Amino acid sequence: MPQEFDPNALAKRLRQDSLARRKKPYRTSRLDKYTGELLRLHEAGARPAELQRWLLEQRVRVTHSTVARWLKRKGATNGEIC
């Protein structure tokens, strides 16, 4: 006897499959190596563009928007990030 069609179960399986396909693999940021320094500089009042210049001195080339997004992801709480 053929299996009965269950639209709810099929929709659930398709949703789970879609979520699994959408997940991006986690990749560490080049900025993670400097987490302590960046967060302390930001707490001291340094803005993302200033942190970008400091990173350039450390031979890490990124844009200030990358630094701003990284700070936001790390939950930096020094007023406005950008």
N, C-alpha and C positions, 0 to 999 in steps of 0.2 A: 504494500500500500504506500503511495507517495506521501512525503511529508507535507503537512498542511502549511500553507503560506501564512506567516505571522508578520504583518507589516511593522508592528512595534519593535519586535526583537531585531528585525532586519535594519530598521532605522537606527536603533541603538548601536548595533555593530558597525554600521557605516559611519556614525558620528565618532565612535572611538577610533576607527581607522583614520578618519580625517584629522583628528587631534594628534595621533601618533605621527602622521606624515608632516604636520605643520611644525612640530617641535624642532627648533634649531639646536644643534649641538652646542653646549656651553664651551666657550673659548675664553681663556683668561685674558685680561687686558694687559697691555704693556705697562699701564699705569699702576697695576696692582703691586708691582715691586716697590713703588714709592708711596704706598698708602699712608704710612705714618707721617712722612714729611709733608705730603700734599694736604692732608687733613689739618695738620698743625699750622701750616702756612695759611690755609683758608680761614681757620679760626682766628688767626692773627690779623685778618683783613685783606689778604691777597685775593685778587680777582682772577677768574679763569685765564685771562690774557697774560697776567703776570705769572701765573703758574705755568703757562705754556712756555714763557721765556725761561723760567727756571728749569723746566724739563729739557729745553734745548741745550742748556749748559750741561745737563747730564747726558747729552747725546740721544735724547728721545724726541723725535719729531712728530708732533701731533698738532691739530688745530685747537683753537680755544673752545670751539663748540664741543669737541670731543672731551675736553677737560670738564666743561660745564655738565655734559651728560653723565660723565663718570661721577662727578660730585653729587649729582641728583640721585644716581643709583646707589651711592654709598650713604645717602641720607645726611649729607652735610647740612648743618642747621645754622649757618651764619648769615641770617637775613636773606637777601636776594642773591642768587647764585650767579646770574649773568651780569 
